[in-house]
Amino acid sequence: MAEGSQAFRGNDVVGRVDEDVRQWRRRLAIAEQERASTMDLARLYSAAMSTKVHALLWLAVPSAVLSLLALQGAALPKAFITGEGWQPLTLADFVNVNGAPDTWTEKDGAIVCSGKPNGGARTKQQYTNFEMVLEWKHHEPAGNSGVFVWCPESAFAELKPGELPRSGIEVQVLDLGYETNWQRDKGKHSDWFTSHGDVFPVGASKMQPFTPEITYEDGDGAKFTVGNGKSTRSFPQKRLTRPAGQWNHYYIRAVNGEVRLWVNGEEVNGGNACSPPSGYLALESEGSLVEFRNLRLRVLP
């Protein structure tokens, strides 16, 4: 055991929990209770870790930060915080393809989508290899939206109001209420979608899903299966989405025809052999009020 590790033995730990530690614990706890974003918690934790009491703070790190740090070496928050190679995306970086003038607006640094009419806003540039981080929040239970990657020009050509992007790989942004309503109306769990980050090809686009079929267990211990071996839709290995009114964090990595998705700090889903493996990014308008904030993108070789 290293010399510095001696402080972790027995009552020595308790003896070293001084006022500084208690103050940092309070700050971290308050931030979590106030539903601070995962990235804000990461920044706060990073500041705490730079102090002399950093080792003891492992005893009080909020669960949201622990989930985020589950990424190897906490690579995502480090990249976001330092800003190395990352560029912000604002509403000015998107084209309102087929929405009304008030479908897409910007407020307090967030992109706000009214959800009406159905449609999309695409980036002005096309991308091939990239990684992207963003946060999203539905305002209405059962809200529906999505983030599209690698959309060809034809996905938006002469797209009429009310029509959704014709093709691309969709990373779904779906509120938990959608599943709840399905179960209420059908008397059973959904067998073809989830509210936890499905990834799937739309229209003429193609993708080989990582998880075309999966069995979950609900809160009562009952098991249910979603998808099948022939599904082109990929389902998340964990169910981590937070409900309407709360922010969710997505990290999307799209490289060489492969898409991977992290939800609230953990990798859960994806697919490969995507075609086309290049194109526009897009945000989807699909009937309900949704916000996107802290969009960042880094182009990769």
Buried (B, 14 or more C-beta within 10 A) or exposed (E): EEEEEEEBEEEEEEEEBEEBBEEBBEBBEEBBEEEBBBBBBBBBBBEBBEEEBBBBBEEBBBEBBEBBBEBEEBEBBEBBBEEEEBEEBEBEBBBBBBBEEEBBEEEEEBBBBBBBBBBBBBBEEBBBBBBBBBBBBBBBBBBBBBBBBBBBEBBBEEBEBEBBBBBBBBBBBBBBBBBBBBBEEEEEBBEEBBBBBBBBBBBEBBBBBBBBBBEBEEEEEEEBEBBEEEBBBBBBBBBBBBBBEBBBBBBBBBBEBBBBBBBBBBBBBBBBEBBBBBBBBBBBBBBBBBBBBBBBBBEEE
